[in-house]
């Protein structure tokens, strides 16, 4: 698959059309692996050497470890923990296919007095995957490796070897930051030894890795004035650019744990802020068989110490978990609740979450616990009665996914759900590493079934076995949901494979290659469509078929008669963008809300079938729907409740609306505010399940992540088609360039310019005229596209502001509206732009390159920030405008006039002189030629006469010739001439 539009992760879903051979449904990942290279027709790893096969000693009796990666953005996952080996597991398919690679690391640091080390090992401890870079920690050393994800020529961002960072630093732990922010990813490295109380923030942007020490000056121990302290965990909240710290402070012979909030000064003045959020109790609270205990300071405590190990934070719901040998949760970092159902004898070593309401905890003794956000329910999945039932049923079905001898390697979430990486050993003693789905809902159903009471009624016969349903409703349905694409912002394309003309109807390598090329071209059109000039038709595939649609019937005729090239037929209608996706009765994975946007739907809760009217009226008060908002000041929710007695149903109409208060303006898809809304039926958490062909689904507890801001896929485009049409109608003329460019038409300098823009939605296909206000600035320019120069802020102000006094403005309008920023505020009905190009502007006095008038290319930026408040979108558009017919300066025009006048006068003078002097010159020239001819003839005659006589006669002849010449000269002077007689030869 091609790597287009910056995407390196792809999810493939295969479903059968129920024709031909039976093909099972499948769903897996196909990602771009930038850590491979081709060598002698073989793919090898660039970060190490693929070594031996996996053996028992690599995983048996080894603890499981977490898979840390940037959420839904890391194409390659790695996992360390191989005992005493510099090896990692690496996969570009979310561990569906796995390779064991030995790393080429330069050295191993054994430790010093300033950085003591309890135990030396060659194992790789912490591993973190980002979009383009992999990080590992071996002992106190940190390395990174950047893959080849930057194919541009001359790009040196990818590395050839592992790069060691944080030299001479004592790093004891790496902490992940699983959520990127505005194109950057982050990683945290905690210092130890003499540097205890410091941590390093790593920033990864387009493969470039930089680290910054936090705090800048003093350590956290010094800031808190503690003689001794330990930093155990750090969370980075990207939206607030602050950090949550789990710290341990020495207090006499005991220690105390605290949750601190560290906020660095964004101005870099080193005036950092450290705030105490919560003092963790020293002992585990006493629960008295309740599910939770609110920590108000009046509760009772056991004598078992509470030892926290780490923190978990959900940026959507603001859930903060303090985990260790107890679990404390908070939604505001102030009020905390102890979740009492977690075993006090267990200690959590890592957690995993899908950030959609599910959290999985793994303990030191490999127990698996499950937490449902929005409730106080903590369930143990393994070991449990539900897990035992699942294992027994799998053995009865002869499934190879579960064995009696297995070792859990890791538990992690990906886009396909919760998975477990496990090492299985069969009865023959052969082991294999396997990724399998961890069926949480199925295990919870089995546990619920084992705890549910039942009743056997024998009257009337036959006997009937009935279970009491712990769920407050029998069935739950969602209806009246809006079209999903507007809120999920997922772009979809339809691309069917070409039809083959072979008798078998099966595809060949040629037809599959053609199909691959078609898909590649389709994605190429998708990536190239985001351009400043709008096409006449708002569709990326319009240019593909616009010149071939008229021959569609002819191509079909050739295919019907088996006359197609390569034996395939490509249907043009089978390749296009899908703008109207079918509405499904499921809540989306996430939704995007623009300013004042509304998302509404209906929930139907059906009561028990055995209920009748009176029973329903009695029990309806026990069914309640709660809507919990993470940011109630930003989002509002309205719930209307209706009783449908004749259907034993309660209808809840839910309306979610943005309050227009928590976001300013930003470009599309950037600086989005994360929030969420939790929709739950009271008393349904972990008790209500729906059985589907794909497994059990939990009902009654739905967490919907939301993003507030300018949704991705919305843009402002220059409507060149309507701009040319309007300028032609208004100016009564339109002059294009001498050599027209269809992609960049020209505009005449002396004609007013009326720009028009379109607001286009790349997801829904909507395209309409932009009728708001905007600010237009010329931010660059040049005499050709290749030499356009970007202007500085001061130059932009001088060239565009009407308040400029340096005589540098490039353009103006007649009836202008101004704000405090001193720039023109334009609208769609503005009177138009008049080009000035004053004396100190860059477009003044352009030297023409030919006999035609000079032209100029303006780089123009259009922005709605601060002037159009109807949306959260800061529409920013930068495009090149070609203007021709620029006038010359008065000095250069006068110079050209004088030069032209001088040349013309000189030509006229020469013409007149030539006409008057030419006859005289011609007569003189003929006379001159005649004299020269006579002299030549006389010389020739004398030479001929002297050659025929003796030496004496020669003297006489010469004397005679002299005399004759004198006589001839005298005769010519007198005006008479007689031809001499030729002498006879003797």
GUMIDO-922514 format. One record per residue (C-alpha): x, y, z. Coordinates in steps of 0.001 Angstrom, whole numbers, plus 500000, padded with zeros to 6 digits. Example, Ala and Ser with C-alpha at 12.3 -4.5 7.8 and 13.67 -1.06 7.14 Angstrom:
REM GUMIDO-922514
512300495500507800/513670498940507140/
END
This chain:
REM GUMIDO-922514
500000500000500000/501305503495499259/502259505893502014/500117508898501219/498998511968503110/501331511221506012/499538508018506970/501708505060507981/498978502952509596/496261501101507738/493517498839508975/492248496099506685/488849494464507059/487965491429504957/484418490180504566/483074487502502272/480425488095499598/479101484582500279/480005483469496769/482496480798495780/484870479463498400/484045480185502005/486294482987503236/486130483954506862/485885487543507984/489134489091509195/490444492385510438/494108493263510869/496695496001510545/499056496681507649/501558499380508585/504561500980506957/507779499604508450/510533502195508197/513067499974509955/513585497597507036/515845497830504028/516377495673500984/519714493936500598/520360491323497928/516671490683497290/516068490237501006/514532492486503634/516668493026506716/516270495203509786/518251498423510068/518167498579513875/519628495147514533/519950491592513370/517138489098513287/518498486185515290/517438482734516390/513925481484516802/511952482125519974/512678479635522749/511182478750526137/513774480659528130/512770483937526496/509313483990528107/508700481184530591/508904482443534179/509388486017532982/507070488845534060/504788490525531586/505576494088530504/503596496917528944/503448497882525279/503921501646525280/503235503561522092/501650506744520811/497948506012520575/496796505036517054/499908506586515535/502816504158515986/503142501796512977/505841499629514570/505545498241518103/508444496918520159/508642495006523431/511664494256525578/512185492150528675/514071489223527117/516186487925530045/519886488818529775/519659489559526071/519867492774524067/516809491658522130/513377493073521491/510194491858519836/509262494015516868/506128493993514725/504514496217512106/501132494440512367/500351495013516041/502101491730516965/500204489637514448/503609488885512919/506584489066515266/510345489143514821/513056488745517454/515852491243516815/519162491690518593/520045495366518846/523356496878517835/523916498986520942/527366500485521404/527989500065525149/526573499118528520/527022501391531524/527588499470534726/526877502341537092/528821504811539223/528684506248542695/526569509118541379/524290506655539609/524189503424541614/522724500321540074/521370497412542057/521771494824539338/523388494820535940/521685493072533049/521784493231529275/517986493214529055/516032496042527500/513747497422530189/511504500212528876/510429500427525234/508323503190523686/507165503459520071/506246506711518344/505237507421514778/508780507432513403/511127506800516340/511729503941518788/513076504469522314/514652501927524635/516310501957528059/519076499569529029/520169500020532622/520668503805532885/521210504395529172/518584505698526737/518753505159522978/516533506045520058/516318504948516429/514504506907513718/513083504937510828/513119505769507149/509791507578506994/511113510658505212/511668509679501566/512642513132500321/516062513383498752/518757514660501052/516734514094504213/518935512963507079/516326512524509782/516454508751509669/519335507170511570/521585504275510608/522475503260514171/521031503574517630/521664507067518978/522442507460522649/520876510508524301/521101512115527720/524809511467527979/526204511236531514/522650511295532867/521332508734535295/517964507579533911/516032505145536056/512724504944534179/510913505973531004/507292507127531127/505100507248528016/502973510100526709/500366508257524674/498617511266523125/500304513481520499/499662517181520280/499764519361517154/502140517151515220/504562516453518086/505015513406520290/506559513253523719/508477510957526045/509507511353529681/512780510154531222/513057510126535023/516462510777536527/517894508959539534/520978508874541690/522392512324542376/519914513787539870/516857512557541774/514051515088541463/514727515952537823/513102514559534702/513649515124530991/510934515924528459/511662514534525003/509924516054521979/509700514223518661/508685516321515648/509077514889512138/511784512524513339/513784515195515153/514397514344518831/515188516949521489/515311516677525286/514839519368527903/515503519013531608/512692519824534043/512758521787536320/515258524155534771/517245525223537829/516432523408541077/515286519835541530/511847519081542862/513418518029546134/515029521434546512/511848523245545506/509882521319548141/512772521790550618/512914518066551241/516189516489552350/515386513333550427/512735512500547875/512014510101545015/510143510741541790/508141507627540828/505932508710537929/505281511718535682/502249512471533531/502368515142530851/499096516980530167/499715518340526685/496767520745526572/497836522551529744/501571521946529224/501800520875532852/502943517727534641/501397515526537334/504031514027539616/503931511084541996/506613511764544584/507764510132547783/509262512265550561/511246511098553561/509621511987556862/511696510661559734/511712506879559615/508684506900557355/507815508240553941/504802510025552562/503446510125549010/502092513233547326/500541514212544011/502107517444542749/501385519599539731/504404521148538071/503807524009535620/506885525418533863/506879529052532894/506115529242529160/508183532434528854/511312530627529991/511990532829533008/512581529746535226/509784530869537561/508196527420537734/505146526581539803/504780523460541965/501383522873543551/500337520182546014/497193518463544759/496725515540547113/498349513984550154/498029510227549709/496948508427552894/499696506302554450/497368503306554912/494642501624552904/491138502775553958/488739500392555652/485786499638553343/483292497577555396/482217495542552334/481304498641550322/482426499178546746/484116502497547413/485185504872550154/485248508639549762/488437510109551201/487160512993553302/489563512670556220/486973511032558511/487236507462557205/488859504553558995/492079502952557857/493618499518558037/497159498832559208/498307497919555693/500514500611554081/499344502170550853/502209502124548356/501405503835545020/503566503040541992/502177505046539117/499523507312537641/497004506999534840/495198509957533286/492463510059530665/492557513499528979/489020513041527656/487198512277530921/489790513793533316/489937510484535181/493052510208537334/493990506836538796/496655506366541445/497615502709541235/499799500451543298/498533498089545990/495332500166545927/493379502176543365/492355505788544009/490347507672541418/489493511337540937/487891513470538258/489013516883539495/492382516154541184/490842517240544489/488255514690545597/489444511080545635/487630507776545981/489141504484547127/487934501551545000/487517498873547633/486912495837545417/490557495688544416/492536493124546372/494804494582549036/497250491703548613/497866492572544946/500076495303543529/499650496755540056/502718497023537840/501186498600534704/497840499656533226/496406499814529713/493394501704528396/491531502454525200/490548505887526604/486917505080525856/485824504003529307/487880500830529820/491011500398531946/492900497133532459/495356496653535329/498021493937535506/499500493048538893/502872491691539902/501482488141540146/499912488506536636/496345489099537778/494150490994535310/491663493552536664/489084495506534706/487730498975535524/484677500624533960/484913504408533945/481987506219535470/481435503481538042/483134502026541086/483149498525539680/486474496673539640/486356493124538319/489075490506538317/489262488802534951/492112486412535676/492043484240537661/488275484101537975/485310481799537526/484536483441534192/488047482770532921/487790479138534000/484526478740532079/486128480358529024/489100478006529221/486914474924529698/484738475784526712/487797476403524551/489160472953525438/485841471399524570/486003473134521177/489618471965520691/490753475559520352/494490476187520129/494199479685521611/494320478455525204/496547475842526826/497222474719530361/500817475912530142/500936479523529024/502785482685530013/501361486172529608/503851488436527819/501822491649527593/498301493039527575/497595496065525412/494947497952523475/495084498791519794/492516500012517285/491059496475517129/490421496159520868/492066494532523895/494645491856523130/496965489605525035/500382488549523834/500913485092525294/503487482318524994/501763478941524670/503306475518525213/501315472595523849/501265469001525069/504250468138522873/506365470795524559/506491473093521551/506037476771522246/504796479635520154/504163483325520674/500561484261519926/498422487366519921/494829486692520926/491781488736521746/491085489122525452/487264488670525578/486453490927528523/482724491022527915/482481487246527536/484331486714530806/482089489217532582/479007487451531190/480239484106532517/480956485644535913/477566487308535967/475880484053535053/477621482216537892/476385484820540406/472852485218539059/470024483619541016/467581481377539235/464196479810539830/462668476505538696/458899476516538353/457167473145537989/453605474375538004/452269474139535427/454455471440533883/456880471183532219/459518472651534530/460852476051533490/464271477373534450/464318481168534701/467147483513535715/466755486842537414/468042489557535106/470338491922537061/470151494452534245/467549497187534834/466333496813531242/465903493966528842/467097495583525648/468589498891524601/468366500451521159/469767503631519663/467747505478517066/467640508810515214/471395509153515022/472736511773512592/474888510971509601/478165509782511097/480669511367508702/479868514920509760/480913514121513332/483515511346512983/485393513176510171/486340509938508427/486826510192504674/485743507159502714/486391506040499129/484803503360497021/487172501375494806/485991498125493277/488453495778491549/488300495725487745/486224493093485998/488173490312484303/487228488723480988/488710485310481707/486311482353481583/487050481476485212/486389484986486438/489470484848488667/491998487616488866/495516487289487519/498721489021488551/498160491593485828/494636492460486967/495734492647490600/498636494907489641/496237497141487743/493944497281490752/496875498139493012/497823500954490660/494256502251490655/494182502337494448/497558504056494496/496338506698492052/493158507178494047/495138507883497210/497438510135495223/494460512207494076/493302512353497684/496624513765498872/496951516266496016/493412517611496256/494154519871499197/495294522773497020/494475526493497186/492662526746493845/489246525092493943/488185522790491133/484876523442489407/483607520190490956/484294519492494633/485567515932494327/489151514588494257/488280512062491558/486713514596489194/489936515214487282/490473511478486891/487480510797484708/486357514237483483/487762513719479961/486781510057479680/483188509983480861/481924510747477384/483503507512476118/482112505385478913/479663503531476643/482446502775474153/484654501217476840/481741499103478029/481072497994474464/484688496874474050/484589494987477344/481361493261476344/483079492006473211/486270490917475004/488325493600473288/489795495280476354/493499495605476938/494978493092479398/491538491471479644/490172493812482330/487394496383482371/487488499392484702/484141500852485596/484526504603486119/481592504749488519/483302502260490822/485943504774491915/484824507758493872/484401509359497228/481546508382499540/479833511432500994/476662509855502339/477473506971504617/474627504828505837/473492505629509364/474185502842511847/472514502509515221/475741502685517201/477410505599518875/480576506708517064/484038506181518478/484479509943518779/482767513117517624/483962516588516631/481952519662517566/482331523034515912/480988526239517381/477384525741518473/477208522255516900/474485519870518069/474574516090518268/471307514368519148/469981510831519266/467346508708520996/467692505793523414/464950503169523791/465020501037526938/462732498036526731/461429496526529936/461002492830530721/458686490848528484/456848489469531481/456001492957532656/452501494172532159/451086497659532396/450903497841536182/454322496240536634/455816498655534148/454287501660535823/455645500419539138/459218499768537953/459664502625535524/460850504929538268/463851502627538826/465265503235535337/467266506436535079/469624507746532438/472583509864533523/474636512071531225/477986513072532736/480037515780531027/483763516131531563/483550519886530861/480068521129531814/481115524712531080/481911523773527478/479216521266526558/475595521059527598/473343518020527551/469555517857527578/467601514669528237/463862514356527638/462148511283529055/458986509755527554/457065506671528672/455729504409525923/453443502284528056/451946500242525233/455454499079524246/456911498705527762/459549501189526687/461126504344528010/462356506837525419/465232509189526240/465963511970523758/469511513237524269/470787516520522847/474485517444523160/475407521011522293/478544523089522301/478271526207524496/480566528450522347/482773529250525362/485790526976525631/487643527526522408/488913530509520497/489971529865516909/492485527571515270/493273526011511938/491511522811510958/492338519868513217/494777521739515492/494649522684519172/491458520687519663/490121520568523188/489631517035524442/486511516277526409/483965513482526717/480425512676527660/479416509568529596/475959508126528979/475009505512531545/471912503784532785/472057503760536557/472936500309537869/473879498809534491/477692498866534627/478954495327534096/475434493858534217/473937494477530771/475222492720527658/473972492235524118/474886489094522236/475875489689518612/477489487510515906/480800489204516745/480537488569520484/479003490241523494/478646494013523747/478337495859527016/475311498145527173/474229500942529435/477643502570529859/479023504523526885/481891506998526981/482113509169523869/485375511096523400/484781514526521900/486969517166520302/485905520799520478/487337523129517876/487712523341514134/487054519826512799/489595518210510473/488841518316506781/487409521854506572/489222524353504425/489005527653502582/489645527526498821/490094530251496221/487074530167493912/488930530965490728/485996530060488464/483530532530489984/486258535153490518/487052535255486799/483355535305485907/482577538158488315/485615540201487292/484666539779483623/481089540946484258/482067543847486496/485072545149484563/483430544437481172/486652542737480113/489166540114481102/492693539796479772/494528536598480517/498275536121480172/499948535926476808/500621532262477530/497619531138479631/498064528648482467/494858526747483314/496086526123486858/496910529795487524/494988532366485450/496222535966485275/494575539217486287/495230542655484827/496870545226487078/494600548106486047/491350546183486632/489839545927490139/490277542472491628/487262540800493280/488328537615495101/485787534996496128/486334531973498344/484653528668499098/484240526862502411/484677523199501571/484150520145503710/486413517345502527/484409514748504454/480780515524503655/481404517024500208/479723520312501071/481034523355499225/479539526800499566/480434530434499194/482244532013502116/480124534952503251/482070535958506348/484801538503507013/488473537942506407/491848539673506367/493913539565503191/497670540126503265/500425539923500690/503119537935502493/505522537315499626/506170537917495984/508549537689493043/508845538126489318/508447534371488837/507144531409490796/510671530145491448/512023533317493064/509150534246495378/510491535759498586/508623535672501911/508309539039503609/509052539804507246/506423540950509721/507492544579509360/507369544345505583/503939542703505670/502647545599507748/504126548213505397/502858546510502262/499301545854503482/498345548329506203/496467551510505286/498276553199508179/501619552848506441/503461556157505960/506480554845504058/504778554852500664/505042551038500453/501489549793500008/500806547192497367/497018547379497273/494023549231498654/490239549280498572/487879552217498376/485366551604501146/487418549835503787/486602548639507272/489442548631509760/489955547177513199/492583547715515885/495090545620513944/495130548278511224/494482545870508377/491676545846505884/488716543645506800/487105542350503640/483852540598502933/482430538727500011/480668541924498840/483694544230499213/484128546882496466/487244545171495180/491000545448495400/492934548120493511/496607547478492925/498955550323493859/502557549070493949/503856552330495405/507443553510495252/508844551453498150/506888548293497420/508559545220495896/506334545315492809/507296548907491954/509229549572488767/509629545992487564/512023545788484623/510285544107481705/511951541032480269/510535541494476784/508517543961474766/505471543066476854/504531544731480109/506015543189483288/504126540808485565/504399539817489234/503484536835491392/501920537751494745/501883535279497624/498623536049499412/497389534808502775/493731534977503755/492757534490507410/489499534726509326/491089534765512769/489597537442514989/487256538832512326/484805535978511738/483381534496514935/480725532266513406/482984529221513699/485936527896515650/487863527578512398/490649529963511628/490469529523507898/493938530187506544/494591530055502840/497838530824501065/497838531017497289/499817532567494421/498173535296492330/499597536158488932/499119539826487975/500307541153484618/500349544579483004/502247546320485809/503088549967484962/506599551349484861/507798554048487212/507657557636485946/511444557905485851/511889554655483952/508970555506481664/510513558969480955/513858557331480308/512259554866477924/510490557830476270/513746559770475793/515551556732474481/512722555981472093/512467559607470971/516236559840470457/516315556693468425/513383557833466318/514895561265465657/518208559701464783/516490557394462359/514599560291460775/517782562350460476/519595559506458862/516699558914456495/516536562528455426/520280562813455101/520416559709453031/517742560954450630/519496564330450055/523144563307450015/522798560021448214/522714561441444614/525872563545445167/527617560715446831/526611558445443994/527976560857441331/531241561265443189/531531557537443606/531120556912439863/533698559611439057/536113558141441515/535701554699440014/536252556131436465/539502557831437426/540790554742439066/539918552739435964/541763555160433648/544868555052435742/544842551288435690/544337551246431873/547165553742431239/549520551763433387/548609548609431565/549230550269428084/552667551606428979/553724548237430292/552670546525427050/554610549041424762/557872548852426653/558016545103426379/558177545157422494/561328547466421955/565080547435422727/566778548927425658/567451552241423909/564105552479422355/562776551725425687/564275554895426987/562864556889424062/559532555312424439/559442556129428105/560404559708427277/557736559770424633/555193558328427092/556061561001429566/555521563636426999/552364562004425831/551158561910429412/551868565565429848/550051566355426630/547121564218427691/546985565901431041/547003569334429471/544254568276427103/542128566971429942/542616570199431764/541422572053428694/538424569751428505/539423567975425281/540419564431424963/541567562506422008/542163558840421962/545781558176421038/546496556188417946/547856552773418422/551420552537417077/552138550011414468/554518547298415243/557753547430413315/
END
